[in-house]
Amino acid sequence: MEKEVRFRILNKTSKTVTVKLMGKPMEFSWEEFNKKLIVVDKFWAVLNEEEKKKQEEADELVNDAVVCVMLQRGNAEPTRKLAALMQLSTITKKLEELLECSNVEVLNIIRQRLMMLNDWMVEPMFDTKKHCKNFKSKNEESSKPVPIGEEHKPTLGDAFSCLGKLKETLEK
């Protein structure tokens, strides 16, 4: 039996409900809340059946998008890469409608799923700076000059010689 995802109800008023989603408190009107969630007890809510189906469909679409990205970035023939790219655009549009979010949010969801598989798949597409060292070739690393001693870092006194003289007189 699959464990059901529960959402914590933080606050209820006559007009709004505050629910903890993705670690952040989010406020909804009762109409919005009742459209997507069912109150289990006074502290917890779960998705209704319609939303569960939407989430499952969205999960399948995200998986398809990941496959399209992998095909597009892979070693396939150009027509197959182009077909995967076209399929990716239709999948993102479906996800936008299904999840009621923007294109950027959909791409972020796909990116997160790709990162779960392997970090190096995301780097060229999304250009995150934290993984840059992993992708440099050994030739690039060996061609850089290696500093032997500490470098002299320029200071404000270097730019204005009179400040250096003032510093010397103040130290005396």
N, C-alpha and C positions, 0 to 999 in steps of 0.2 A: 504494500500500500504506500502510495506516494504521500510525502508530508505536504500538507497544505500551507501555503505562504500566508502569514498573518501580518496585518498592519496595525501598529499601535495607535490608538486614539488618544491624543494628548489633551484635547479640550473640546467641549461642546457648548455652543450657545444656541439661542433660538434661531439664528440665521446662518451660522457657519459651523464647520467641524474642522479641527486641526488634527492632521494625521502625519505621522512620521514616515516619510517616504525617502528612500536612498540616504538615510542618515540625517535628513533635514526636515524640519516641521513645515508642512504645506497646508494652507487654508483653502477649503472648498465650501461652496454653498451646499445646503442639504440636497438640493436637486441634483447637482453634479455628483455628490457623494453616493446618493441612492441609485444613480444610474450605473455606477461601476462596482460598488461595494455593498456587502451585507454585514450588518452589525451582529457579531457573535455574542458578545457580552458587553458590559459597559466600557471595557478597555481595549477590545480587539475587534477587527473587521477582516473579512476575507473577500476575495473577488467573487462576483456572481458568475453563473454558468456561461453567460454570453461573453463576459470578459475573459474567462479562462480559455474559451475557444479562440478568441482574438489573440491572446498571448501565445497559445500553441501555434497558431498560424504564423504569427510574427516570428516566433523562434525558428520555424521551418524556413521562412523567407530569409532570415539572417544567415542561416546555414547555407542556403543557396547562394546568397551574395558572397559569402566567404569562398565558396567553390569557384564562383565567377572571378573573383579577385585572384585566386591562385592560378586559374587557367590563364587569365590575362597577363599575369606576371611570369608565367611559366615558359617552357621551352616549346610551345605548340606552334603550329603553322599560323601565319598571319590571319587567315580567314576565321580560324577558331578563336583567336584572340579578340578579333573584332566582334564576333558573335557573343562572346562572354561579356565584352564591354557593353554591348547593346542590351543584353539581358540584365546586366547590373543596373542600368538606368531604369528599366521597367520595375525591377525589384525595389529600388529605392523609392520610386513613386508610390508603389503599393504600400510600402512600410510607412511612408509619410501619412497616407490616408488612414491606414489601420491603427497606427499608434497616435495619430493626431499630433504630430510634432514636425519640426522643420527638417530640411534636408541635412543641415549640419548635425543635428542630433542623431539622425539615422546613420550618417557616416561615422559618427563617434561610436555608436553601438556596434557597427560592423568592425571598426578599428579595435574595439575592446575584445571582440570575439577572436579576431585575428591574433591579437597579442596573447590570448589564452593559449593558442596553438603554438606560436613561436614568435618571439620579439623581432627577429630579423625580417619577417615578412612585412612588417609595418613600416620600417625605416624609410625605404625609398618613396613610398606612397605618401606618408604623412610627415616625414622629415622631423622626427623628434630628435633633439640635440643630445639627449643623454646616451644614445646608443652609437654615436658617431665613431668612437674609438674601435668598436667591434668590426666596422666595415672598412677600415683603412687597409689598404694592401701593405704587405711587408716592405715593398719597394718605397712606398711613400714614407713609411716610418723611418727607414734607414737613410733616406736622402736628406732628412732634416738635420741641421747642425745641433749638436748636443752641447749645452753650456757646461764648461768645466768648473768655473768658479761662480761666485755671486756676481750678478750684473749690477752695474751702477744704475740706479733708477733716478731719472731726472726729478729735480725738486724745483720749487718756486725760486729758491736762491740761485739756481743755475741760470734761470731766465733773467734775473735781475741781479747783476753783480753787486750793487750797492747793498742788497739785503744780506749777502754773504759777509761783507765788511761790517755791517751793523751787528750781525751775530757774533763775529769775532770780538768786537768791542764789548758787547754785553757779557760774554763769557769771562772776560778779564776782571 
